[in-house]
Amino acid sequence: KSKKISEVRGYTMGKQSGEAPRPCCVHMAPENAYCARVDSVVPAFLEVSREVASPAVNDAAHLIGRDPSKYENFVETSVVIGAKSTIGPGCIVAGAVSLAEKCNIKRSVIGEGCSIGTGVKIVNSILMPRATVEDGCTVQGCVVGPRAVVGAGTSLRECLVATEYEVGEGDDIRAETLANKSR
């Protein structure tokens, strides 16, 4: 149950700097729970995702509700894995994911229903549900939003890709936020 800190300690943010008071909240988590503050997508959100996927005893793998595989990853049984594809330690791959041939996934979280093409490399990244990464792509240090499409032959490094955004084929993009422009 969350409580306002002002209810707990009588403190409100902003009073000392002359700003309008803003309540500051605290969450009292049970001892066996996992709680993390994420104030940025890169690197905080990626780091928390890696902690959850880690098979280490002191990390948050217990939240998944089962032990990691012998490869120290969490892969649902409904995942289709193509020939010569690998899913390394510290990965979570949700159900209904399709990996084509010669894919390499390292230290990443792949959401439900994602489609990953032939020869794709995904490292230190998060693919939200139903994202598509087409053939020959490299995705490193990125968060790819739900139903987004990364076009064939594209290289993304340290990018944020918005929901349903379509990245063009063959693009080489570094440290960008990719989102549809509002009208």
Salt bridges, closest charged atoms under 4 A:
GLU19 OE1 - ARG22 NH2 3.16
ASP39 OD2 - ARG37 NH1 3.35
GLU47 OE1 - ARG50 NH2 3.05
GLU76 OE2 - ARG66 NH2 3.46
GLU164 OE2 - ARG147 NE 2.87
ASP172 OD1 - ARG174 NH1 2.72
